[in-house]
Amino acid sequence: MKMTAVFKKFPEGYAAFIEELPGANTQGETLDEARSNLVEAARLVIESNRMLAEEALAGEEVIREPFTLPAS
């Protein structure tokens, strides 16, 4: 699965977000810094979502398995 990073130029630098991953947004003084920060933001959002799901399902009988979204 590929996602779309969006970068918007401001006088102070760049704002960045991932269209398909709500909450994954950041900024940077340069485009390279914004790109690097966006990778970390995406990792943190996914890690946080995983932790929230684990807490919500604590004690429940569930099946967990790897999942890859096939190309369309």
C-alpha positions in Angstrom: 0.0 0.0 0.0 1.3 3.4 -0.9 0.1 6.6 0.9 0.2 10.2 -0.1 2.3 12.8 1.7 1.3 16.4 1.3 3.7 19.3 1.9 2.6 22.9 2.1 5.2 25.7 2.0 5.0 28.5 4.6 7.4 31.3 5.3 8.7 29.4 8.3 9.1 26.1 6.5 6.8 23.2 5.5 3.7 21.6 7.1 3.2 18.0 6.2 0.5 15.3 6.6 -0.4 11.9 5.2 -3.8 11.9 3.5 -4.7 8.3 4.3 -3.5 8.4 8.0 -5.4 10.9 10.1 -3.2 12.3 12.9 0.1 11.9 11.0 1.1 15.5 10.6 4.1 17.5 11.3 6.3 20.4 10.1 9.9 21.2 9.4 12.1 24.2 8.5 13.2 22.4 5.3 11.4 19.9 3.0 13.9 17.2 4.0 13.2 17.9 7.7 9.5 17.8 7.1 9.8 14.4 5.2 11.9 12.9 8.0 9.5 14.2 10.7 6.6 12.8 8.8 8.1 9.3 8.9 8.3 9.6 12.7 4.8 11.0 12.9 3.4 8.0 10.9 5.2 5.5 13.1 3.9 7.2 16.3 0.3 7.3 15.0 0.4 3.6 14.1 2.1 2.7 17.4 -0.5 4.7 19.4 -3.4 3.1 17.5 -2.0 -0.3 18.2 -1.7 0.4 21.9 -5.2 1.8 22.1 -6.6 -1.3 20.3 -4.7 -3.6 22.7 -6.0 -1.7 25.7 -9.6 -1.8 24.4 -9.4 -5.5 23.7 -7.6 -6.5 26.9 -9.0 -9.8 28.2 -11.0 -10.4 25.0 -10.5 -13.4 22.9 -9.3 -12.1 19.5 -7.2 -13.3 16.6 -4.3 -11.1 15.5 -2.5 -11.7 12.2 -0.4 -9.7 9.8 -2.3 -7.8 7.2 -1.1 -6.2 3.9 -3.4 -4.2 1.7 -3.1 -5.6 -1.8 -2.5 -3.2 -4.7 -5.7 -2.3 -6.5 
